[in-house]
């Protein structure tokens, strides 16, 4: 079974908040997950997302496939880390 890194919605109605989780690809969006590696809060003005880069790299090295949204956040994190 393949593993995905994707978003899990946890926010209230009209107040979205997401967790970045490692989960089985066939599982439901808000179902069980293997590990939580970050958060995404689109309502905030700054620091909308926080991802544990070490754990993300670990799961990517094990063959986990990120969703398009999570992949864009990971690229942005690497760009910011490279500039610092």
C-alpha angles and dihedrals in degrees: 000000000000124000125225134195106217146140124279117198115230103155128109124255110298090003107083122196126165139197121215104229140176109230144153112280095233095051124102120269095251098030133103119323137194099224139351111227104170152342138247123200110180094185094064118094097219135019092025095168137032122186128178097237095197093056092043091053090047093054093043089053089052090055103265114156117220121220116245092260095048091045090056091050091049091051090050092050092051090049092051092045091050091052093050 
